[in-house]
Amino acid sequence: LAKTSGKDFVQFAKALNISHSNIDGKICKTRQGNTSNANSFSKYGASSDRDNGISGNRMTSLCGGTGKADATDGPRTSAQFLRDFIKDTLLGDGSKNWPTSTADSGKKPEPVTNDNAKAVAGDLTKLNPEEKTIVAGLLAKT
């Protein structure tokens, strides 16, 4: 996936959301920073800006990113998915954060080469065989 252009990946993801939104909901699902705090889900943005303290936001540009544990800076009570990742992190056209995320200076998570492509690939491996066939067909068309 890392060799796929951002534009092509966005086309694939949009087609997947339109035709199989149930699969879209299994890819790039954000996680809670604290499972006992319902307000601690991460939110997709153009750049990660999470810190270790109680200040700052909990935006992530990493597919499946984790929110802040304290989550006092505006509640995010539910997960976001591939469709949100495409819209808010890849800016709807794949021009940013593909295949590698970005972060504000000193913020987390720190980008690692091809981290978004690897995260998407990891989520795809968890799909059932029927879903993998659907995804493979859509990827082949891009």
Backbone as a printed PyTorch tensor [residue, N CA C, xyz], in Angstrom:
tensor([[[  0.8050,  -1.2150,   0.0000],
         [  0.0000,   0.0000,   0.0000],
         [  0.8420,   1.2700,   0.0000]],

        [[  2.0340,   1.1950,   0.5450],
         [  2.8780,   2.3900,   0.6310],
         [  3.2270,   2.9420,  -0.7470]],

        [[  3.2210,   2.0890,  -1.7660],
         [  3.5500,   2.5470,  -3.1150],
         [  2.3310,   3.0790,  -3.8560]],

        [[  1.1560,   2.9070,  -3.2740],
         [ -0.0720,   3.4470,  -3.8590],
         [ -0.0970,   4.9500,  -3.6040]],

        [[ -0.4570,   5.7270,  -4.5980],
         [ -0.5100,   7.1800,  -4.4010],
         [ -1.6410,   7.5370,  -3.4420]],

        [[ -1.5100,   8.6730,  -2.7870],
         [ -2.5630,   9.1490,  -1.8980],
         [ -3.8790,   9.3220,  -2.6340]],

        [[ -3.8070,   9.8470,  -3.8460],
         [ -5.0100,  10.0550,  -4.6590],
         [ -5.7040,   8.7270,  -4.9550]],

        [[ -4.9430,   7.7100,  -5.3430],
         [ -5.5280,   6.3980,  -5.6340],
         [ -6.0960,   5.7500,  -4.3790]],

        [[ -5.3990,   5.9100,  -3.2500],
         [ -5.9100,   5.3360,  -2.0120],
         [ -7.2350,   5.9810,  -1.6250]],

        [[ -7.3400,   7.2830,  -1.7930],
         [ -8.5930,   7.9840,  -1.4890],
         [ -9.7190,   7.4760,  -2.3830]],

        [[ -9.4460,   7.2770,  -3.6620],
         [-10.4740,   6.7440,  -4.5690],
         [-10.9420,   5.3710,  -4.1050]],

        [[-10.0000,   4.5090,  -3.7250],
         [-10.3430,   3.1900,  -3.1960],
         [-11.2270,   3.3150,  -1.9550]],

        [[-10.8110,   4.1520,  -1.0090],
         [-11.5350,   4.2870,   0.2520],
         [-12.9440,   4.8380,   0.0480]],

        [[-13.0860,   5.7940,  -0.8420],
         [-14.4160,   6.3460,  -1.1230],
         [-15.3120,   5.2910,  -1.7550]],

        [[-14.7760,   4.4960,  -2.6670],
         [-15.5530,   3.4190,  -3.2850],
         [-15.9590,   2.3880,  -2.2360]],

        [[-15.0570,   2.0710,  -1.3320],
         [-15.3520,   1.1190,  -0.2630],
         [-16.4660,   1.6440,   0.6330]],

        [[-16.4080,   2.9120,   1.0030],
         [-17.4360,   3.4910,   1.8660],
         [-18.8010,   3.4830,   1.1890]],

        [[-18.8420,   3.7710,  -0.0970],
         [-20.1140,   3.8060,  -0.8210],
         [-20.7050,   2.4070,  -0.9530]],

        [[-19.8830,   1.4470,  -1.3160],
         [-20.4100,   0.1140,  -1.6100],
         [-20.4400,  -0.8370,  -0.4160]],

        [[-19.5720,  -0.6230,   0.5600],
         [-19.4750,  -1.5430,   1.7020],
         [-19.0960,  -0.7670,   2.9630]],

        [[-19.9950,   0.0650,   3.4450],
         [-19.6770,   0.9130,   4.6030],
         [-19.3900,   0.0870,   5.8540]],

        [[-19.8990,  -1.1390,   5.9150],
         [-19.6120,  -1.9880,   7.0730],
         [-18.1190,  -2.3360,   7.1380]],

        [[-17.4770,  -2.4830,   5.9840],
         [-16.0330,  -2.7510,   5.9640],
         [-15.2720,  -1.4720,   6.3120]],

        [[-15.7160,  -0.3420,   5.7910],
         [-15.1040,   0.9540,   6.1090],
         [-15.0080,   1.1270,   7.6240]],

        [[-16.0270,   0.6800,   8.3440],
         [-16.0720,   0.8160,   9.7950],
         [-15.1030,  -0.0760,  10.5480]],

        [[-14.3990,  -0.9410,   9.8310],
         [-13.4180,  -1.8260,  10.4600],
         [-11.9830,  -1.3800,  10.1910]],

        [[-11.8320,  -0.3060,   9.4460],
         [-10.4990,   0.1600,   9.0480],
         [-10.2470,   1.5500,   9.6330]],

        [[ -9.0760,   1.7410,  10.1920],
         [ -8.6780,   3.0310,  10.7850],
         [ -9.6200,   3.4710,  11.9030]],

        [[-10.0820,   2.5460,  12.7000],
         [-10.9600,   2.8750,  13.8310],
         [-10.1160,   3.4750,  14.9550]],

        [[-10.4420,   4.7130,  15.3360],
         [ -9.6960,   5.3530,  16.4230],
         [ -9.9990,   4.6530,  17.7440]],

        [[ -9.0700,   4.8010,  18.6900],
         [ -9.2020,   4.1240,  19.9810],
         [ -9.2360,   5.1380,  21.1190]],

        [[ -9.7510,   4.6710,  22.2450],
         [ -9.7890,   5.5020,  23.4450],
         [ -8.4120,   5.5420,  24.0930]],

        [[ -8.0660,   6.7040,  24.6300],
         [ -6.8270,   6.8120,  25.3820],
         [ -6.9600,   6.2110,  26.7660]],

        [[ -8.1940,   6.1230,  27.2420],
         [ -8.4810,   5.5770,  28.5640],
         [ -9.8200,   4.8580,  28.4610]],

        [[ -9.8270,   3.5530,  28.5690],
         [-11.0600,   2.7890,  28.3680],
         [-12.1250,   3.0730,  29.4220]],

        [[-11.7510,   3.6700,  30.5440],
         [-12.7530,   4.0150,  31.5490],
         [-13.2790,   5.4390,  31.3670]],

        [[-12.7930,   6.1390,  30.3360],
         [-13.2560,   7.4920,  30.0460],
         [-13.8660,   7.5010,  28.6480]],

        [[-15.1830,   7.5690,  28.5820],
         [-15.8920,   7.5100,  27.3010],
         [-15.5810,   8.6990,  26.4010]],

        [[-15.0020,   9.7520,  26.9360],
         [-14.7000,  10.9580,  26.1570],
         [-13.2830,  10.9840,  25.6050]],

        [[-12.5830,   9.8740,  25.6110],
         [-11.1530,   9.9170,  25.2940],
         [-10.7810,   9.3890,  23.9060]],

        [[-11.7390,   9.3350,  22.9820],
         [-11.4060,   8.9090,  21.6200],
         [-10.6030,   9.9860,  20.9000]],

        [[ -9.7380,   9.5410,  20.0270],
         [ -8.9730,  10.4490,  19.1900],
         [ -9.8500,  10.9740,  18.0620]],

        [[ -9.4610,  12.1160,  17.5030],
         [-10.1710,  12.7030,  16.3690],
         [ -9.1630,  12.9020,  15.2460]],

        [[ -9.5730,  12.5630,  14.0270],
         [ -8.6690,  12.7250,  12.8910],
         [ -8.4690,  14.1910,  12.5380]],

        [[ -7.2310,  14.5220,  12.2110],
         [ -6.8800,  15.8670,  11.7840],
         [ -5.6840,  15.8050,  10.8480]],

        [[ -5.2890,  16.9470,  10.3420],
         [ -4.1940,  17.0190,   9.3750],
         [ -2.8280,  16.7820,  10.0100]],

        [[ -2.7550,  16.8730,  11.3460],
         [ -1.4880,  16.6760,  12.0400],
         [ -1.7640,  16.1970,  13.4600]],

        [[ -0.9580,  15.2720,  13.9600],
         [ -1.1240,  14.8000,  15.3350],
         [ -0.6510,  15.8800,  16.2940]],

        [[ -1.4050,  16.0780,  17.3850],
         [ -1.0190,  17.1300,  18.3320],
         [ -1.2340,  16.7300,  19.7880]],

        [[ -1.1670,  15.4400,  20.0720],
         [ -1.3820,  14.9600,  21.4350],
         [ -0.1040,  15.1410,  22.2470]],

        [[ -0.2720,  15.5390,  23.5090],
         [  0.8790,  15.6450,  24.4000],
         [  0.6650,  14.7190,  25.5880]],

        [[  1.5900,  14.7400,  26.5270],
         [  1.4770,  13.8720,  27.7010],
         [  0.7840,  14.5460,  28.8670]],

        [[  0.5170,  15.8360,  28.7540],
         [ -0.1070,  16.5660,  29.8510],
         [ -1.6030,  16.6780,  29.6740]],

        [[ -2.2060,  17.6140,  30.3850],
         [ -3.6530,  17.7740,  30.2950],
         [ -4.0460,  18.8610,  29.3110]],

        [[ -3.0540,  19.5340,  28.7320],
         [ -3.3800,  20.5650,  27.7540],
         [ -3.2520,  20.0050,  26.3460]],

        [[ -3.7070,  20.7620,  25.3850],
         [ -3.5960,  20.3320,  24.0040],
         [ -4.8100,  19.5670,  23.5380]],

        [[ -4.7710,  19.1850,  22.2980],
         [ -5.8880,  18.4680,  21.7020],
         [ -5.5980,  16.9820,  21.6750]],

        [[ -6.4370,  16.2440,  21.0100],
         [ -6.1530,  14.8320,  20.7970],
         [ -6.3940,  14.4740,  19.3360]],

        [[ -5.9060,  15.3410,  18.4680],
         [ -5.9750,  15.0760,  17.0380],
         [ -4.9020,  14.0610,  16.6800]],

        [[ -5.2210,  13.2150,  15.7200],
         [ -4.2350,  12.2640,  15.2300],
         [ -4.2690,  12.2280,  13.7140]],

        [[ -3.1160,  12.0460,  13.1220],
         [ -3.0350,  11.8430,  11.6770],
         [ -2.6070,  10.4070,  11.3860]],

        [[ -2.6500,   9.5630,  12.4170],
         [ -2.2840,   8.1600,  12.2870],
         [ -3.5380,   7.2980,  12.2310]],

        [[ -3.6430,   6.4740,  11.2140],
         [ -4.7700,   5.5550,  11.0700],
         [ -4.9160,   4.7250,  12.3450]],

        [[ -6.0870,   4.7940,  12.9810],
         [ -6.3410,   4.0450,  14.2010],
         [ -5.6980,   4.6440,  15.4310]],

        [[ -5.3840,   5.9420,  15.3960],
         [ -4.7030,   6.6110,  16.4970],
         [ -5.4680,   6.5580,  17.8080]],

        [[ -4.7300,   6.7190,  18.9070],
         [ -5.2830,   6.6660,  20.2550],
         [ -5.4340,   8.0690,  20.8160]],

        [[ -6.5330,   8.3110,  21.5220],
         [ -6.7940,   9.6090,  22.1260],
         [ -6.0280,   9.8190,  23.4190]],

        [[ -6.1910,  11.0090,  23.9920],
         [ -5.5650,  11.3350,  25.2720],
         [ -6.3180,  10.6550,  26.4010]],

        [[ -5.6150,  10.2400,  27.4080],
         [ -6.2360,   9.5480,  28.5320],
         [ -7.1560,  10.4540,  29.3330]],

        [[ -6.7960,  11.7490,  29.4790],
         [ -7.6170,  12.6310,  30.3080],
         [ -8.8190,  13.1790,  29.5500]],

        [[ -8.6460,  13.4930,  28.2920],
         [ -9.7340,  13.9370,  27.4180],
         [-10.5930,  15.0390,  28.0200]],

        [[ -9.9540,  16.0290,  28.6240],
         [-10.7050,  17.1350,  29.2120],
         [-10.9100,  18.2740,  28.2280]],

        [[-10.3470,  18.1560,  27.0500],
         [-10.3410,  19.2590,  26.0890],
         [-11.3970,  19.0990,  25.0000]],

        [[-12.5880,  18.8080,  25.3720],
         [-13.6580,  18.6380,  24.3990],
         [-13.8960,  17.1760,  24.1300]],

        [[-15.0270,  16.6620,  24.5510],
         [-15.2690,  15.2330,  24.4620],
         [-15.3820,  14.7140,  23.0390]],

        [[-14.8290,  13.5730,  22.8180],
         [-15.0120,  12.8070,  21.5770],
         [-15.4640,  11.4360,  22.0600]],

        [[-16.7640,  11.1930,  21.9830],
         [-17.3480,  10.0230,  22.6300],
         [-17.4840,   8.8020,  21.7400]],

        [[-17.0610,   8.8890,  20.5000],
         [-17.1600,   7.7150,  19.6340],
         [-15.9680,   7.6530,  18.6830]],

        [[-15.7440,   6.4660,  18.1830],
         [-14.6220,   6.2400,  17.2730],
         [-14.8770,   6.8820,  15.9180]],

        [[-13.7990,   7.1330,  15.2120],
         [-13.8690,   7.5470,  13.8170],
         [-13.2830,   6.4200,  12.9780]],

        [[-13.5510,   6.4550,  11.6640],
         [-13.2150,   5.3330,  10.7970],
         [-12.5150,   5.8070,   9.5260]],

        [[-12.3270,   4.8740,   8.5830],
         [-11.6270,   5.1680,   7.3390],
         [-12.2030,   6.3930,   6.6380]],

        [[-13.5130,   6.5040,   6.5550],
         [-14.1380,   7.6460,   5.8590],
         [-13.7230,   8.9760,   6.4940]],

        [[-13.5930,   9.0010,   7.8240],
         [-13.1680,  10.2170,   8.5320],
         [-11.6740,  10.4680,   8.3100]],

        [[-10.9050,   9.3980,   8.3090],
         [ -9.4670,   9.4810,   8.0450],
         [ -9.2170,  10.1010,   6.6700]],

        [[ -9.9920,   9.6650,   5.6850],
         [ -9.8550,  10.1840,   4.3190],
         [-10.1900,  11.6730,   4.2810]],

        [[-11.2970,  12.0340,   4.9050],
         [-11.7890,  13.4210,   4.8510],
         [-10.8970,  14.3790,   5.6480]],

        [[-10.5510,  14.0120,   6.8760],
         [ -9.8930,  14.9490,   7.7890],
         [ -8.3700,  14.8430,   7.8330]],

        [[ -7.8310,  13.6660,   7.5390],
         [ -6.3840,  13.4780,   7.6120],
         [ -5.7290,  13.4970,   6.2370]],

        [[ -6.3450,  12.8220,   5.2800],
         [ -5.8060,  12.8450,   3.9150],
         [ -6.3860,  14.0080,   3.1180]],

        [[ -7.1690,  14.8510,   3.7870],
         [ -7.7320,  16.0850,   3.2220],
         [ -8.6470,  15.8420,   2.0210]],

        [[ -9.2050,  14.6320,   1.9540],
         [-10.1660,  14.3120,   0.9120],
         [ -9.5710,  14.0340,  -0.4460]],

        [[ -8.2640,  14.2840,  -0.5990],
         [ -7.6510,  14.0790,  -1.9140],
         [ -6.3170,  13.3280,  -1.8610]],

        [[ -5.8930,  12.9440,  -0.6690],
         [ -4.6450,  12.1940,  -0.5310],
         [ -3.3920,  13.0340,  -0.6070]],

        [[ -3.5460,  14.3550,  -0.5000],
         [ -2.3950,  15.2500,  -0.6490],
         [ -1.5210,  15.3370,   0.6010]],

        [[ -1.9850,  14.7990,   1.7150],
         [ -1.2160,  14.8690,   2.9550],
         [ -1.3690,  13.5550,   3.7250]],

        [[ -0.3500,  13.2020,   4.4770],
         [ -0.3640,  12.0720,   5.4090],
         [ -0.4460,  10.6920,   4.7700]],

        [[ -0.1310,  10.5610,   3.5010],
         [ -0.0700,   9.2360,   2.8910],
         [  1.2550,   9.0860,   2.1580]],

        [[  2.0210,   8.0770,   2.4430],
         [  1.7570,   6.9360,   3.3160],
         [  2.1970,   7.1460,   4.7710]],

        [[  2.7430,   8.3240,   5.0770],
         [  3.2810,   8.5970,   6.4160],
         [  2.5330,   9.7500,   7.0740]],

        [[  2.2180,   9.5920,   8.3580],
         [  1.5160,  10.6260,   9.1220],
         [  2.4300,  11.8180,   9.3920]],

        [[  1.8590,  12.8800,   9.9640],
         [  2.6340,  14.0400,  10.4000],
         [  2.2170,  14.3990,  11.8240]],

        [[  3.0900,  15.1050,  12.5260],
         [  2.7810,  15.5530,  13.8870],
         [  3.3580,  16.9430,  14.0940]],

        [[  2.6720,  17.7210,  14.9300],
         [  3.2150,  19.0090,  15.3260],
         [  4.5140,  18.7660,  16.0960]],

        [[  5.3810,  19.7520,  16.1340],
         [  6.6690,  19.6290,  16.8030],
         [  6.5080,  19.1820,  18.2560]],

        [[  7.1610,  18.0960,  18.6170],
         [  7.1360,  17.5930,  19.9820],
         [  5.8590,  16.8790,  20.3800]],

        [[  4.9550,  16.6650,  19.4570],
         [  3.6710,  16.0270,  19.7790],
         [  3.6780,  14.5660,  19.3610]],

        [[  2.6710,  13.8470,  19.8120],
         [  2.5760,  12.4120,  19.5760],
         [  1.3060,  12.0760,  18.8120]],

        [[  1.2550,  10.9310,  18.1440],
         [  2.3630,  10.0140,  17.9400],
         [  3.3330,  10.5380,  16.8910]],

        [[  4.6060,  10.2770,  17.1200],
         [  5.6340,  10.7190,  16.1850],
         [  5.5390,   9.8970,  14.9040]],

        [[  5.6290,  10.5390,  13.7510],
         [  5.5420,   9.8150,  12.4840],
         [  6.6830,   8.8110,  12.2970]],

        [[  6.3380,   7.6880,  11.7040],
         [  7.2970,   6.6540,  11.3290],
         [  7.0580,   6.3770,   9.8500]],

        [[  8.1000,   6.2290,   9.0740],
         [  7.9600,   6.0310,   7.6310],
         [  6.8980,   4.9800,   7.3040]],

        [[  5.9580,   5.3490,   6.4430],
         [  4.8760,   4.4770,   5.9690],
         [  3.9270,   4.0050,   7.0730]],

        [[  3.8460,   4.7270,   8.1870],
         [  3.0120,   4.2670,   9.2960],
         [  1.5300,   4.1570,   8.9330]],

        [[  1.0060,   5.0780,   8.1540],
         [ -0.4060,   4.9840,   7.7780],
         [ -0.6610,   3.8150,   6.8320]],

        [[  0.2170,   3.6090,   5.8780],
         [  0.0620,   2.4720,   4.9630],
         [  0.1290,   1.1560,   5.7350]],

        [[  1.0380,   1.0670,   6.6900],
         [  1.1640,  -0.1510,   7.4980],
         [ -0.0520,  -0.3530,   8.3920]],

        [[ -0.5890,   0.7230,   8.9520],
         [ -1.7690,   0.6060,   9.8130],
         [ -2.9780,   0.1330,   9.0160]],

        [[ -3.1650,   0.6860,   7.8190],
         [ -4.2720,   0.2430,   6.9640],
         [ -4.0810,  -1.2270,   6.6050]],

        [[ -2.8810,  -1.6010,   6.2040],
         [ -2.6110,  -2.9950,   5.8450],
         [ -2.8910,  -3.9270,   7.0200]],

        [[ -2.5160,  -3.5030,   8.2150],
         [ -2.7930,  -4.3070,   9.4060],
         [ -4.2810,  -4.5080,   9.6230]],

        [[ -5.0620,  -3.4490,   9.4240],
         [ -6.5180,  -3.5740,   9.5700],
         [ -7.1000,  -4.4870,   8.5010]],

        [[ -6.5680,  -4.4230,   7.2950],
         [ -7.0730,  -5.2640,   6.2030],
         [ -6.8270,  -6.7410,   6.4860]],

        [[ -5.7290,  -7.0640,   7.1540],
         [ -5.4460,  -8.4730,   7.4560],
         [ -6.4370,  -9.0500,   8.4570]],

        [[ -7.1270,  -8.1980,   9.2030],
         [ -8.0890,  -8.6580,  10.2080],
         [ -9.4900,  -8.8860,   9.6370]],

        [[ -9.6900,  -8.5400,   8.3750],
         [-10.9950,  -8.7450,   7.7450],
         [-11.2190, -10.2290,   7.4820]],

        [[-12.5030, -10.6130,   7.3660],
         [-12.8000, -12.0090,   7.0390],
         [-12.5320, -12.2470,   5.5510]],

        [[-12.4810, -13.5070,   5.1180],
         [-12.1330, -13.8070,   3.7190],
         [-13.0380, -13.1190,   2.6870]],

        [[-14.3240, -13.0480,   2.9440],
         [-15.2400, -12.3860,   2.0060],
         [-14.9180, -10.8960,   1.8900]],

        [[-14.6660, -10.2580,   3.0280],
         [-14.3280,  -8.8320,   3.0270],
         [-12.9930,  -8.5870,   2.3230]],

        [[-12.0370,  -9.4750,   2.5290],
         [-10.7390,  -9.3390,   1.8570],
         [-10.8960,  -9.4190,   0.3430]],

        [[-11.7890, -10.2890,  -0.1210],
         [-12.0370, -10.4150,  -1.5610],
         [-12.6220,  -9.1250,  -2.1200]],

        [[-13.5580,  -8.5380,  -1.3900],
         [-14.1700,  -7.2690,  -1.8050],
         [-13.1070,  -6.1750,  -1.8800]],

        [[-12.2930,  -6.0800,  -0.8400],
         [-11.2380,  -5.0620,  -0.7860],
         [-10.2420,  -5.2640,  -1.9290]],

        [[ -9.8480,  -6.5020,  -2.1680],
         [ -8.8940,  -6.7860,  -3.2470],
         [ -9.4590,  -6.3580,  -4.5970]],

        [[-10.7440,  -6.6040,  -4.8100],
         [-11.3740,  -6.1970,  -6.0630],
         [-11.3760,  -4.6890,  -6.2370]],

        [[-11.6860,  -3.9730,  -5.1750],
         [-11.7000,  -2.5090,  -5.2490],
         [-10.2920,  -1.9450,  -5.4300]],

        [[ -9.3210,  -2.5300,  -4.7520],
         [ -7.9340,  -2.0730,  -4.9080],
         [ -7.4410,  -2.3090,  -6.3340]],

        [[ -7.8560,  -3.4150,  -6.9250],
         [ -7.4270,  -3.7250,  -8.2900],
         [ -7.9690,  -2.7160,  -9.2960]],

        [[ -9.0980,  -2.0930,  -8.9740],
         [ -9.7140,  -1.1200,  -9.8810],
         [ -9.0720,   0.2600,  -9.7870]],

        [[ -8.2520,   0.5000,  -8.7600],
         [ -7.6540,   1.8330,  -8.5970],
         [ -6.3150,   1.9330,  -9.2850]]])
